[in-house]
């Protein structure tokens, strides 16, 4: 939680969104909840893959010889993925995202029914509290991993 304000804001947003029950959503809204993130992930992946220009890049020590060329440099050819492999990767990422979104709707309904079955008067409030705690816990765990690996604090733009 290097950025406490960001962590608290994200956790509050997660809790607030959890208060909204998808059980009352129309079939169009449910379909959009499943499909739109998959399309966005596919589009973002396509953009990221398009940034690979296929030019040669060099990886080396950074030292420069008297001729102006880096010493200890190893040329590394960055080749573009074949179109079929790129399309398969992007479609797989999009489909996986849609699958996670669809599963989250089922898990949400199961958890809400389970809480109601246990006598919870306001199951969405309990679910929101769990979402807040999970979000804060993930932030804390990420910071702990960064500290253990020596990566230091996260940088925010």
C-alpha angles and dihedrals in degrees: 000000000000088000102043095180092054092047093049092045093050092046092049090050091050090051094047093049091048089060088068110086114217090203089087095050121114119246089254092055091048091049091050090049089056102037105037096062090048091053091047093050091048092049093047090049091050090051092048092049091047089060089068100095097185092235122141115264127191127223117196149130095282095239116129126219124219089266091060096251120121114257120231089020120158115198111229119194112217105205126191119244115251113265093246093052091046092050092047091050093049094046090048092051091048093047092048090051091050089049092052091049092050091047091050090058090053093045091049092053092046093049093048092050091047092053092047089049089054091054101260108162093200108026095171090059091054090047091050091051089050091050091052092049092046092050094049090044092053091050091050092046091050091051090049092052090048090051092049093048093044095239092132128212123341116256118228121201 
